[in-house]
Amino acid sequence: MTFNENANVGGSKARRRGAGIAVAGGGVAGLGVVVVLLLNLLTGGDLSGLLGDGTQVQNGSGVDEGAVQNCQTGADANRDDTCRLAATSVMLDQFWGAAVRGYQDPGLVIVDGSTSTPCGTASNATGPFYCPSDQTVYIDPTFFALLREQFGATGGSLAQMYVLAHEYGHHVQDITGIMQKYPNDGTGPASNGVRTELQADCFAGAWVKDAAGQTDASGVTYIEPPTAAQIDDALNAAAAVGDDHIQKEATGRVSPESWTHGSSAQRVRWFTAGYRDGVNACDTFAVAGGRL
């Protein structure tokens, strides 16, 4: 989605932290590495084991580098991935603050290379994730730029915002007790883990549905309505990170019994359900396994 250039997107609590970069064999990551890291980035899972010994991620220092700078207007958000994520967090906090009684903003850490967290190392190899221990989302935006600038992939604005909105969905599940009510019960296409991920996709779609109506303190709308191409960008991202697609790309076969996030069709279906019908359509735990 495109931000209105004069919208005030300041006020994000996003902070930068960490040091070090992911490297392959001491040099620039090759295309195979990029494919695996893309899957990590959009799923929130660590698939770095598929890369073999040639890829190493340097440990981050964990040093707080301060608040995100130069992120005050929609024009800033359109120009810079980090600012776009920070601005999106402002919108997500506003949306969920109105939808959830007693909502508390999560932390948002923009990772520079890698950094330690209570849930393990955050880096562009592990991808973005929500850590319940400190109620914080960790995301390294540099990989979006790598995909666009060196490999011709889109990594478009709405795809990036969808990724962040998905992680914020996990925060909502945490603070509302959904995670505690439906603890992880293993893997498989109807497991609680898959239902949790599909609900986060649905929550992301619900936010996109209402995002164009959100305004800053002066009444200026934050973003322009999403175009059909931008919605397709988000749907394509959801499909690309389906467990079945990832498994087929990585191993040549599909093993539903080991799914943790849901199939491509499931992820697209639940994002679409939220985008079409809003938050009330997102109870993935009430749906029989065969209809997920």
C-alpha positions in Angstrom: 0.0 0.0 0.0 1.1 3.6 -0.6 1.2 6.1 2.3 -0.3 9.6 1.7 2.8 11.7 1.6 1.6 14.3 4.1 0.3 11.8 6.7 1.9 12.0 10.1 3.4 8.6 10.8 5.6 9.6 13.8 5.2 8.1 17.2 6.3 4.6 16.6 8.0 2.8 19.5 10.2 0.9 17.0 13.8 0.7 18.0 16.9 -0.5 16.2 19.2 -3.1 17.7 22.0 -5.5 16.8 25.0 -5.9 14.6 26.5 -8.3 12.1 25.2 -9.6 8.7 24.3 -13.0 7.3 26.9 -14.2 4.9 27.4 -17.3 2.7 30.9 -18.7 2.6 32.3 -15.3 3.6 30.7 -13.5 0.6 27.4 -12.4 -0.8 24.5 -14.9 -0.5 23.8 -16.8 -3.7 20.4 -17.3 -5.2 19.8 -20.6 -3.5 20.5 -18.9 -0.1 18.2 -16.1 -1.0 15.3 -18.5 -1.7 15.7 -20.1 1.6 16.0 -16.9 3.5 12.9 -15.5 1.8 11.0 -18.5 3.1 12.4 -17.8 6.6 11.5 -14.2 6.4 7.9 -14.7 5.5 7.2 -17.7 7.7 8.9 -16.7 10.9 10.6 -20.1 10.9 14.3 -20.9 10.8 15.1 -22.9 7.7 18.8 -22.0 7.8 19.7 -25.7 8.3 18.9 -26.2 4.7 21.8 -24.0 3.7 24.6 -26.3 5.0 27.8 -25.2 6.6 28.5 -22.5 4.0 26.2 -20.0 5.6 26.9 -18.4 8.9 25.0 -15.7 10.8 27.2 -13.6 13.0 26.0 -13.0 16.5 24.5 -9.6 17.2 25.8 -7.4 20.0 22.3 -6.8 21.3 23.1 -3.1 21.6 20.1 -0.7 21.5 20.8 1.7 18.7 17.9 4.0 19.6 14.6 4.9 18.1 14.0 4.7 14.3 15.0 8.1 12.9 13.8 10.1 9.9 10.3 8.6 10.0 7.7 11.3 10.4 5.7 11.5 7.2 4.1 9.2 4.7 6.7 10.3 2.2 9.4 8.9 4.5 7.5 5.6 4.8 7.2 5.3 1.0 10.9 5.9 0.6 12.4 3.6 3.2 11.6 0.0 4.3 12.4 0.6 8.0 10.2 3.7 8.2 7.4 1.8 6.4 7.5 -0.9 9.0 7.6 1.7 11.8 4.7 3.6 10.3 2.8 0.4 9.8 3.2 -0.4 13.5 1.5 2.9 14.3 -1.5 1.9 12.2 -1.6 -1.6 13.7 -1.5 -0.3 17.2 -4.3 2.1 16.4 -6.4 -0.7 14.8 -6.0 -3.2 17.5 -6.3 -0.6 20.2 -9.9 0.0 18.9 -10.7 -3.6 18.5 -9.3 -5.2 21.7 -10.2 -3.9 25.1 -7.1 -3.3 27.2 -4.8 -3.6 24.2 -1.1 -3.0 24.9 1.3 -2.2 22.2 4.0 -4.8 21.5 7.6 -3.8 21.3 9.1 -3.6 17.8 12.8 -4.2 17.2 14.2 -3.4 13.8 17.2 -5.8 13.6 20.4 -4.7 12.1 22.0 -8.0 11.0 21.3 -10.1 14.1 20.6 -9.7 17.8 19.8 -11.9 20.8 16.3 -12.2 22.1 14.6 -14.2 24.9 13.3 -16.4 22.1 16.7 -17.0 20.4 18.6 -15.1 17.8 16.8 -12.7 15.5 18.3 -12.2 12.0 17.5 -12.1 8.4 18.1 -15.8 8.4 15.6 -16.6 11.1 13.1 -14.1 9.7 10.6 -12.0 11.6 8.9 -13.4 14.6 6.9 -12.5 17.7 8.5 -13.4 21.1 5.9 -13.8 23.8 8.5 -13.7 26.5 9.0 -9.9 26.0 6.0 -9.3 23.8 8.1 -7.9 21.0 8.2 -8.3 17.3 11.7 -8.7 15.7 12.2 -8.0 12.0 15.2 -7.3 9.8 14.1 -5.2 6.8 17.3 -5.5 4.8 16.3 -8.7 3.1 13.4 -6.9 1.3 15.9 -4.6 -0.3 18.3 -7.5 -1.1 15.5 -9.2 -3.0 14.5 -6.1 -4.9 17.9 -4.7 -5.8 19.9 -7.8 -6.5 17.4 -10.5 -7.5 14.6 -8.7 -9.1 11.9 -9.9 -6.7 9.1 -7.6 -5.7 8.9 -7.7 -1.9 6.3 -5.0 -2.4 5.0 -2.6 0.1 1.8 -4.6 1.0 3.7 -7.8 1.2 6.0 -6.2 3.8 3.1 -4.8 5.7 1.3 -8.2 5.6 4.4 -9.8 7.2 4.4 -7.3 10.1 0.6 -7.5 10.5 0.9 -11.3 10.8 3.3 -11.0 13.6 1.1 -8.4 15.4 -1.7 -10.9 15.0 0.4 -13.2 17.2 0.7 -10.5 19.8 -3.1 -10.2 19.9 -3.4 -13.9 20.3 -0.9 -13.7 23.2 -2.6 -10.8 25.2 -6.1 -12.1 24.6 -5.3 -15.6 25.9 -5.8 -17.4 22.6 -2.2 -18.9 22.7 -2.8 -20.1 26.2 -6.2 -21.6 25.5 -4.9 -23.4 22.4 -1.3 -24.5 23.1 0.8 -26.1 20.4 -0.3 -29.7 20.1 2.2 -30.8 17.4 2.1 -30.5 13.6 -0.3 -31.3 10.8 -2.8 -29.4 8.7 -5.4 -29.2 11.5 -3.1 -28.7 14.4 -3.3 -25.8 16.9 -0.1 -24.5 15.5 -1.4 -24.3 12.0 -4.7 -22.8 13.3 -2.7 -20.1 15.2 -0.8 -19.2 12.0 -3.9 -19.1 9.8 -5.6 -16.9 12.4 -2.7 -14.5 12.3 -3.0 -14.4 8.5 -6.7 -13.7 8.9 -6.0 -10.9 11.4 -3.6 -9.4 8.9 -6.3 -9.4 6.2 -8.8 -7.8 8.6 -6.4 -4.9 9.2 -5.8 -4.4 5.5 -9.6 -4.3 5.0 -9.8 -1.2 7.3 -6.4 0.3 6.8 -7.4 2.8 4.2 -9.9 4.4 6.6 -7.4 5.0 9.4 -6.3 8.6 10.0 -3.6 10.5 11.9 -4.3 13.0 14.7 -5.1 15.7 12.1 -7.6 13.5 10.2 -5.3 12.8 7.3 -5.7 9.2 6.0 -2.5 7.2 6.5 -2.6 5.3 3.2 -4.3 5.1 -0.1 -6.7 2.2 -0.7 -4.8 -0.8 -1.9 -4.8 -1.5 -5.6 -5.7 -4.9 -7.0 -2.0 -5.5 -7.8 -1.0 -4.8 -4.2 -3.6 -7.2 -2.9 -2.2 -9.8 -5.3 1.3 -9.1 -4.0 0.1 -9.9 -0.5 -1.8 -13.0 -1.6 1.2 -14.2 -3.6 3.4 -13.8 -0.5 0.9 -15.8 1.5 0.8 -18.5 -1.1 4.6 -18.6 -1.4 5.0 -19.4 2.3 2.6 -22.2 2.4 4.1 -25.4 4.0 3.3 -27.4 0.9 5.0 -25.0 -1.4 8.1 -24.7 0.9 8.4 -28.5 1.2 8.1 -29.0 -2.5 10.8 -26.4 -3.2 13.1 -27.8 -0.6 12.6 -31.6 -0.9 10.5 -32.2 -3.9 7.7 -33.8 -1.9 4.8 -32.6 0.4 4.4 -34.0 4.0 1.1 -32.6 5.5 1.8 -34.3 8.8 4.7 -32.0 9.4 2.9 -28.7 8.5 3.3 -25.9 11.0 1.9 -22.9 9.2 -0.7 -24.2 6.7 -0.8 -24.8 3.0 -0.6 -22.1 0.4 -4.4 -22.5 -0.2 -5.1 -22.2 3.5 -3.0 -19.1 4.0 -4.6 -17.3 1.0 -8.1 -18.4 2.1 -7.7 -17.1 5.6 -6.1 -13.8 4.6 -8.9 -13.3 2.2 -11.5 -14.2 4.9 -10.2 -11.4 7.1 -9.9 -9.0 4.2 -13.5 -9.7 3.1 -15.2 -10.1 6.5 -13.0 -8.6 9.2 -11.8 -9.9 12.6 -15.1 -11.7 13.4 -14.3 -14.1 10.5 -11.0 -15.2 12.0 -11.9 -18.0 14.5 -9.9 -20.7 12.9 -10.2 -22.8 16.1 -14.0 -23.2 15.6 -13.6 -24.7 12.1 -13.5 -28.5 11.5 -10.1 -29.7 10.2 -11.4 -30.6 6.8 -12.7 -27.0 6.2 -9.5 -25.2 7.2 
